[in-house]
Amino acid sequence: MAIQFALRRENISLMQMKKLSAGEQAKLLRSAKKVMKNAYAPYSKFRVGAAILLSNGKVFTGCNVENASYGMTNCAERTAIFSAVAEVGPKIEIRAVSVVNDQGAPCSPCGACRQVIYEFGPEAIIFFAGANGPKQAHITELFPEGFRLQ
């Protein structure tokens, strides 16, 4: 049973990755790079931008917003998702997320962002800077035990 579930998850992952066109990927990357310039990162000096693609084709962006009380900082990915929910409503479905930073450092979404991405996109593809260059992964590869209360 566990093997079948793993294989099914892998098949979904491959199918979903094929559905995102090169143009859509490029648009997400451009959008994330553009919004990264708006990041408020006076403490870490680590600017991050994110762009999400919804199933309806709309793209939303977000940047990290730091705070002197570090726990109050918000990541770029969650900023983009929260903006989408604020504009479209809670029934959004994320197809893909692109994450960039101004340091060229490996930077996948943090654990909190992974859970929020999974909540709104359990089949989402994530594009980010990996240790050996650009990388893409299905959200379940980054967050294998994600959950939804629906």
C-alpha positions as CSV (number, residue, x, y, z in Angstrom):
1,M,0.0,0.0,0.0
2,A,2.8,2.5,0.9
3,I,4.6,1.7,-2.3
4,Q,1.5,2.2,-4.4
5,F,0.9,5.5,-2.6
6,A,4.5,6.6,-3.3
7,L,4.2,5.6,-6.9
8,R,0.9,7.4,-7.3
9,R,2.4,10.5,-5.7
10,E,5.4,10.4,-8.1
11,N,3.1,10.0,-11.1
12,I,1.1,13.0,-10.1
13,S,4.3,14.9,-9.5
14,L,5.6,14.1,-13.0
15,M,2.2,14.9,-14.6
16,Q,1.9,18.2,-12.8
17,M,5.4,19.3,-13.7
18,K,4.8,18.6,-17.4
19,K,1.7,20.9,-17.3
20,L,3.7,24.0,-16.5
21,S,5.0,25.6,-19.8
22,A,8.4,27.1,-20.2
23,G,6.6,30.5,-20.6
24,E,4.7,30.1,-17.4
25,Q,8.0,29.2,-15.6
26,A,9.8,32.2,-17.1
27,K,6.9,34.5,-16.1
28,L,7.0,33.3,-12.5
29,L,10.7,33.8,-12.3
30,R,10.5,37.3,-13.7
31,S,7.7,38.2,-11.4
32,A,9.6,36.9,-8.3
33,K,12.8,38.7,-9.3
34,K,10.9,42.0,-9.8
35,V,9.1,41.9,-6.4
36,M,12.3,40.8,-4.6
37,K,13.5,44.4,-5.0
38,N,10.6,45.5,-2.7
39,A,11.7,43.3,0.2
40,Y,12.1,44.9,3.6
41,A,15.2,43.1,4.9
42,P,17.3,45.7,7.0
43,Y,18.4,43.0,9.5
44,S,19.4,40.0,7.4
45,K,20.1,41.9,4.2
46,F,18.6,38.8,2.5
47,R,16.0,39.8,0.0
48,V,13.5,37.2,-1.2
49,G,10.8,37.3,-3.8
50,A,8.1,34.8,-4.6
51,A,5.5,34.4,-7.3
52,I,2.6,32.0,-7.3
53,L,0.6,30.7,-10.2
54,L,-3.0,29.9,-9.5
55,S,-5.1,27.3,-11.3
56,N,-7.1,30.2,-12.8
57,G,-3.9,31.6,-14.4
58,K,-3.5,34.6,-12.1
59,V,0.0,35.3,-10.7
60,F,0.5,36.9,-7.3
61,T,3.8,38.1,-5.9
62,G,5.3,38.7,-2.5
63,C,8.5,39.6,-0.8
64,N,9.9,39.1,2.7
65,V,9.1,41.7,5.2
66,E,11.3,41.6,8.3
67,N,10.6,43.0,11.7
68,A,12.8,44.0,14.7
69,S,11.0,41.2,16.5
70,Y,12.2,38.5,14.3
71,G,9.3,36.1,14.9
72,M,7.0,38.7,13.3
73,T,8.9,38.5,10.0
74,N,6.9,37.2,7.0
75,C,8.4,35.2,4.2
76,A,7.9,36.1,0.5
77,E,6.0,32.9,-0.2
78,R,3.4,33.5,2.5
79,T,3.1,37.2,1.5
80,A,2.2,36.1,-2.1
81,I,-0.3,33.5,-0.9
82,F,-2.0,35.8,1.6
83,S,-2.2,38.5,-1.1
84,A,-4.0,36.0,-3.4
85,V,-6.4,35.0,-0.7
86,A,-7.1,38.6,0.2
87,E,-7.9,39.4,-3.5
88,V,-9.5,36.2,-4.8
89,G,-10.8,34.5,-1.6
90,P,-9.9,31.3,0.3
91,K,-10.8,28.9,-2.6
92,I,-7.5,29.5,-4.4
93,E,-5.5,26.6,-5.8
94,I,-1.8,27.0,-6.3
95,R,-0.2,25.3,-9.3
96,A,3.3,26.6,-8.9
97,V,5.6,28.8,-6.8
98,S,8.9,30.4,-7.8
99,V,11.3,31.6,-5.1
100,V,14.4,33.8,-5.7
101,N,16.9,35.7,-3.5
102,D,19.4,38.4,-4.1
103,Q,22.4,36.3,-2.9
104,G,22.1,33.4,-5.3
105,A,22.0,31.1,-2.3
106,P,20.2,27.8,-2.1
107,C,16.8,28.8,-0.8
108,S,13.8,26.5,-0.7
109,P,10.6,27.5,1.2
110,C,10.8,27.2,5.0
111,G,8.7,24.8,6.9
112,A,5.9,27.3,7.7
113,C,5.7,28.3,4.0
114,R,5.7,24.6,2.9
115,Q,2.6,24.0,5.1
116,V,0.8,27.1,3.8
117,I,1.7,26.1,0.2
118,Y,0.4,22.6,0.8
119,E,-2.8,24.0,2.3
120,F,-3.6,25.9,-0.9
121,G,-1.7,23.7,-3.4
122,P,-1.2,20.0,-2.5
123,E,-0.1,19.4,-6.1
124,A,2.1,22.6,-6.5
125,I,5.5,22.6,-8.1
126,I,8.1,24.7,-6.4
127,F,11.0,26.4,-8.3
128,F,14.0,27.6,-6.3
129,A,17.7,27.9,-6.1
130,G,19.2,24.5,-5.1
131,A,22.7,23.7,-4.0
132,N,23.7,22.8,-7.6
133,G,21.6,25.4,-9.4
134,P,18.0,25.9,-10.3
135,K,15.7,23.2,-8.9
136,Q,12.1,22.2,-9.1
137,A,10.2,19.9,-6.7
138,H,6.7,18.8,-6.0
139,I,5.5,20.2,-2.7
140,T,5.1,16.7,-1.4
141,E,8.9,16.1,-2.0
142,L,9.7,19.1,0.2
143,F,6.9,18.5,2.7
144,P,6.0,14.8,2.6
145,E,3.7,14.8,5.6
146,G,1.6,17.9,4.8
147,F,-2.0,18.0,6.0
148,R,-5.2,19.8,5.3
149,L,-8.3,19.9,7.6
150,Q,-10.8,19.7,4.7
